């Protein structure tokens, strides 16, 4: 069992930055990938970024490449999502989740993710 707690959401103007944090507890994360998903009102849940805990491989959805950076802090058992140049279309509830990973691959489908946090709201005003 893994418990995940997100933090760092809030209200920001377009062009601004936020840093989301996902604190994990319950078991070691080696062998897992940690993903960030988001769900905007009226839309389906969307994969945003992911990282493998052991090797640090990363993967991003095209719409955030060059603006978002995912990283991990092994000492704090935390995954960070640095979000720069935010746009109104980034407005959503952001969730972190954990999935098993094989050969360093990071799944973009939510069905692959076993444990989920409660989410944190990100609102970008125009």
C-alpha positions as CSV (number, residue, x, y, z in Angstrom):
1,X,0.0,0.0,0.0
2,X,1.2,3.5,-0.9
3,X,-0.3,6.7,0.4
4,X,0.1,9.8,-1.7
5,X,-0.5,13.4,-0.7
6,X,-0.4,16.2,-3.2
7,X,0.2,19.8,-2.4
8,X,1.2,23.1,-4.0
9,X,-1.9,23.9,-6.1
10,X,-3.4,27.3,-6.2
11,X,-4.5,30.2,-8.3
12,X,-1.9,31.8,-10.7
13,X,-2.0,34.2,-13.6
14,X,-1.2,33.0,-17.1
15,X,2.5,32.9,-17.6
16,X,3.1,32.2,-13.9
17,X,4.6,29.1,-12.2
18,X,3.6,26.6,-9.6
19,X,5.4,23.6,-8.1
20,X,3.3,20.6,-7.1
21,X,4.6,18.1,-4.6
22,X,3.6,14.4,-4.2
23,X,4.7,12.9,-0.9
24,X,4.6,9.1,-0.8
25,X,4.6,6.8,2.2
26,X,3.9,3.2,3.1
27,X,6.5,1.4,1.1
28,X,9.6,2.0,-1.0
29,X,9.0,3.3,-4.5
30,X,11.8,1.3,-6.3
31,X,10.3,-0.5,-9.2
32,X,7.5,2.0,-9.6
33,X,6.7,4.9,-11.8
34,X,5.0,8.0,-10.4
35,X,2.7,9.8,-12.7
36,X,0.9,13.1,-12.7
37,X,-2.6,13.3,-14.2
38,X,-5.1,16.1,-14.5
39,X,-8.8,16.4,-14.9
40,X,-10.3,19.6,-16.2
41,X,-14.0,20.2,-15.8
42,X,-16.0,18.3,-18.5
43,X,-12.9,16.5,-19.7
44,X,-11.4,13.1,-19.1
45,X,-8.4,12.4,-16.9
46,X,-5.2,13.1,-18.8
47,X,-1.6,12.0,-18.3
48,X,0.7,14.9,-17.8
49,X,4.1,13.6,-16.8
50,X,5.7,10.6,-15.2
51,X,9.0,9.5,-13.8
52,X,10.5,6.1,-12.8
53,X,11.7,6.1,-9.3
54,X,14.8,3.9,-9.7
55,X,16.3,5.3,-13.0
56,X,14.7,8.7,-13.3
57,X,13.3,8.2,-16.8
58,X,10.7,10.8,-17.6
59,X,7.8,11.1,-20.0
60,X,5.6,14.1,-20.8
61,X,2.4,14.8,-22.8
62,X,3.2,17.0,-25.7
63,X,1.2,19.9,-24.5
64,X,3.5,20.5,-21.5
65,X,6.9,19.7,-22.9
66,X,9.3,22.5,-22.4
67,X,7.1,24.0,-19.7
68,X,6.7,21.3,-17.0
69,X,9.5,19.4,-15.3
70,X,9.0,16.3,-13.2
71,X,11.7,15.2,-10.7
72,X,12.1,13.1,-7.6
73,X,13.6,13.7,-4.2
74,X,14.8,10.3,-3.0
75,X,15.6,11.5,0.5
76,X,12.1,12.9,1.0
77,X,10.2,10.2,-1.0
78,X,8.6,13.0,-2.9
79,X,8.0,13.7,-6.6
80,X,7.8,17.3,-7.8
81,X,6.1,18.8,-10.8
82,X,7.5,22.2,-11.7
83,X,5.0,24.0,-13.9
84,X,6.2,27.1,-15.8
85,X,4.6,29.3,-18.4
86,X,1.2,28.2,-17.2
87,X,-1.8,28.6,-19.5
88,X,-5.6,28.8,-18.7
89,X,-5.9,25.4,-20.4
90,X,-3.7,23.9,-17.6
91,X,-6.5,24.6,-15.2
92,X,-7.5,21.2,-13.6
93,X,-7.3,19.0,-10.6
94,X,-3.9,17.4,-10.6
95,X,-3.4,13.9,-9.2
96,X,-0.3,11.9,-8.6
97,X,-0.4,8.1,-8.9
98,X,1.8,5.1,-8.7
99,X,2.2,2.3,-11.2
100,X,4.5,-0.7,-11.6
101,X,7.0,-0.2,-14.3
102,X,8.8,-2.7,-16.5
103,X,12.0,-2.0,-18.4
104,X,11.8,1.7,-17.5
105,X,8.5,2.3,-19.3
106,X,6.0,4.8,-18.0
107,X,2.4,4.2,-18.8
108,X,0.1,7.0,-19.8
109,X,-3.1,5.2,-19.2
110,X,-4.7,5.7,-15.8
111,X,-5.8,2.0,-15.6
112,X,-2.1,1.1,-15.0
113,X,-1.9,3.2,-11.9
114,X,-2.7,1.5,-8.6
115,X,-2.5,4.1,-5.9
116,X,-3.8,7.7,-6.2
117,X,-3.7,10.8,-4.2
118,X,-6.6,13.1,-3.4
119,X,-5.7,15.8,-5.9
120,X,-4.8,19.4,-5.8
121,X,-6.6,22.2,-7.7
122,X,-4.6,24.3,-10.1
123,X,-6.4,27.4,-11.6
124,X,-4.7,29.6,-14.2
125,X,-6.4,32.9,-14.9
126,X,-6.1,34.7,-18.2
